Amino acid sequence: MKFLLLLFTILFNINNIRANEIKEVLLLNSYHPGFQWTDDITKGVLDGIGDLSSNRVFVEYMDFKRFPKKDYINEITQFYLKKYNNIKLDGIICADNFAFEYFLSHGDSIWDRNIPVSVCGVNNIEEFDYDKDRIKVVKEELDIKNTLNNAFLLNPNTDTLIVISDHTLSGEIFLSQFLNGLATYYPEFPYVIIDASNYESIERKLAHLKKENKIIILLSLYSNKYDIPIEMKYLGMDLLSNIDIPIYSFWEFLLGDFIVGGSIINSYNQGYDAAKLLSQRLNNPDVRLSDYTPCKHNYQYDFIQIEKYNLDYKKLPKNTTFINRIEPFYIKHKKKLIFYISILSILIILNILLITNSIRRRRIQNKLTESEKRLELALESANEGFWDISLKNKKVVINKKFSDLLGYNSPDEIKIDITNWQEFIYPKDLKRIYKNWKKYSSGKTSLFKAEARIYLKSKRLKWFSIHGKITDKDNENNTLRLTGVLMDISEQKSFEIKLKKAKEKAEESDKLKSRFLANMSHEIRTPMNAILGFSDILLYQDLESFEQSGYLDQIKTSGENLLNIINDIVDISKIESDQLQIRNEKFELERVLKHISYSVEALIKSKKKEISFKIINKDNSLVLNTDPFRMEQVLLNLLSNAVKFTNEGEIRLQIEVIDKTVLLIKVIDTGEGIAPEDIDIIFERFRQAERTTKINAGTGLGLSITRSLIELMGGFISVKSQLNKGSVFTISLPVVDTDNN
C-alpha cells in the first residue's frame, strides 16, 4: 500500500513538472530592430504569447532589407545551426515574407520538422506550397474596396489615381493586389503608376504632377537615395509632405505624418494574433484551427490632414476613428466662455446703471479734479511724473518730477505740446504707443499702458512706462482730456534683457549638451558594435589563423578608439568640474617630439594618405617646465586633426623660442581648411563645425580639450585658415626653461 502511494506521488509530480514546463518560442523577423513595422509586430507577439514566466521567446532579426545576398543567408544559417543546436523549440512565428521563405527553405534543416508554426505579414500566402496542418496564417490583405470608397467620398471630384509603388517584393505584391482590386470595384477608373525605386525619378515626376482632382494611393516606397534602408514613412515625409495632393494608404505606422488615412492594417495586431494562434496549439495540440485567420482592418484618419485638404469627414462611416482631432472651441473652452459671458453680462448691467446715473457725471468730474491734485502730490512722493493733455485747449501740463525724470531743470524747459510730443519718443516705439492707444480707445483695455524709450535732455535714450486714462468726454463721446503718469523702468528693462540672455544661454547649453550626448552614444556604439560583431564571429565560426588575427586586430583597433573616446569624456568632465590638474616638471622637448613623430607617421600610414610630415625645431636641447603628458596630448590632438582633414600635401610642426621666455608652436597643414563662420565655434565644448560634422565623424571634444589644457598651462591658442588652402594653429606658452642642467 505504501509503495502504491509513493508511486502515485512520483507520477503526480512528474505530470506537474511537464505541465509547468517552459515553452520555448522563436520569433523570426524578416527585418531589423528599429524598423517600426518589425518593432510593432515584436511587441504584439510578446503581449500575445502569454505569461513570459512560462513562455520564453527568442527574437531573431534577419535584416534582409540590408543584407539580401546569398552568402549572408549561408552565414546566418550556420549561426542558427550553432545557436539552436541544444535548444528544443516548441513553436516558431515567422513575420513577413523573407522570414517565411527562409523557414520554408532552411527551417527543417535547423529546427525540429514537427514544430507548429504561425505566420503573419506575408502578402501573397496563396502562392506558397506548405503544410497547412502544421503552419497557420494570419492573412494580410489590403482592404482596397473600402479604402477607395472612403477616398472617393472625401474627394468626390477625383478624376485620376496616382499609384506609388516600387520593385521590392512587397511593392510588386501590393501593386498586383491593388490593380486587381481596382479592376474589380472600379474597372474604368483612370490611374497612373509612379515607380518609387529611384529617388530622383519619383521626385521629378511628383514635381510635375498636375494636382487638381488627383489622389495618391501609397503602396510601397523604398528608393535608392541612401545606401542603407530607410523606413517608408521617413522617405514619404521627405518626398510627399509638401505635395498638395491627398494621400491614402493601408498601414498604421504612416498615420500622423502625411497620409489622410484609409482602411488600416495594424502590425501589432498581426503579431498578437499570430502569437495567440501558436499559444492555442501549444496549450492544446489537438485543437482544430482554420488555415487562415483574417487580419483586422480599421477605418482610421488623421484629422490634421482632413482639415489640411478641407475634406468633409462627416461623410465617413460611423465606426471611423481619428487621430489629432481637436475638440471644437466652444466645448474645449466651455468654462471660459461661461465666465466671459458672465463678465460681459455684468458689464452690460453696469453700463445700464451708468447711463441711468449720467446726471451724477458733473459731480464726479468735480471730485475727480480735486483727486487729481491729491494724486499729483502722491506722484511727487512716488517718483512718478504726472502729465495732463487737454485736447480742447491743446495744452500739455507736466509736473516737476516729469521734467526731472527726463533730465530737465523745470517743466517749462521741456517745451512739449500736442504737436511735437512724438519727437521725444524713439521712432521705433511710436508704433507700439499707437497700437496700445487703439486698444484702449476701442474699449479692449481699461487703462492705456505703453512702454517706450524717451530721449533725455542729453539725447540719451531711457526706458519709461506710460500709463493714462481718458478723464473727460463731450456729449458725442469725443475725448477731451487725458491724464496719466510716467515711470522710470530702465533698471527693470535691463534686468529683463539680462534674464532673457541668461535663459537663451541656458537653453543653448542644454541643446548643445543633448546633441553632445547623442553624438557620444553614436561614437561609443560604433567601436562597440565592431568589438561585439567580430567577437561573435570568433566565437561562433571556424576561422583560419590569419582570419582570426585580422579580426583580433579589428577588435584591438576598435578598443583603442573606444578608449580614446572615454579618455576625451573623462578629460572634458574633469575640465567642466575644475578637477584637472597640471603637474609641472622639467623634461626634454626632443624626447616628446620623437614619440609624436612615430605616432603621426603611423597614423598617416594607417590612413593611407600621401602626406609628408616634418618637425622643425631650432633648439634640440630645449628643456620645458610643464606637464609632459599634457604637452604630448595637445600636440597629438592638433596633429591628428591635421591628418584627418588633409588628403595630400604636407603637415609641419614648427617650434621656436621668442625672447627666451615664450615657446611658440605652430601646426601647419595643407588640408581643406575651416569656413570663416566656423572659426569662432571650433574650440567650444560640445560643438562642431557644420562642414566638419558632415565630412568627418568624431566626438567634437578634441579642440575644446586642447584649448582648456593650454589655458591651464598658462598659454593660449589661435587659428588662421582658408577653405581648401589649409590651417595654421598657433600655441603660445610661457613655459620655456633654457637651462639644460
CORDA-V707989 format. One record per run of one state. SS is the DSSP state (A for helix, B for strand, O for the rest). FROM is the first residue (numbers start at 0). TO is the last residue. If there is no record, write none. Layout:
# CORDA-V707989
ss	from	to
SS	FROM	TO
SS	FROM	TO
This chain:
# CORDA-V707989
ss	from	to
O	0	0
A	1	18
O	19	21
B	22	28
O	29	34
A	35	47
O	48	53
B	54	60
O	61	68
A	69	82
O	83	89
B	90	94
O	95	95
A	96	109
O	110	114
B	115	119
O	120	123
A	124	126
O	127	133
B	134	138
O	139	142
A	143	153
O	154	158
B	159	164
O	165	167
A	168	184
O	185	189
B	190	194
O	195	197
A	198	206
O	207	212
B	213	217
O	218	230
A	231	239
O	240	244
B	245	247
O	248	249
B	250	250
A	251	253
O	254	259
B	260	264
O	265	265
A	266	282
O	283	290
B	291	293
O	294	295
B	296	301
A	302	307
O	308	311
A	312	314
O	315	319
B	320	322
O	323	327
A	328	331
O	332	332
A	333	355
O	356	356
A	357	380
O	381	383
B	384	389
O	390	393
B	394	397
O	398	398
A	399	404
O	405	409
A	410	413
O	414	419
A	420	423
B	424	424
O	425	425
A	426	440
O	441	446
B	447	454
O	455	459
B	460	472
O	473	477
B	478	487
O	488	488
A	489	539
O	540	543
A	544	575
O	576	583
B	584	587
A	588	606
O	607	608
B	609	616
O	617	621
B	622	625
O	626	626
A	627	643
O	644	646
B	647	657
O	658	660
B	661	668
O	669	674
A	675	677
O	678	688
A	689	694
O	695	700
A	701	711
O	712	714
B	715	721
O	722	724
B	725	732
O	733	734
B	735	736
O	737	740
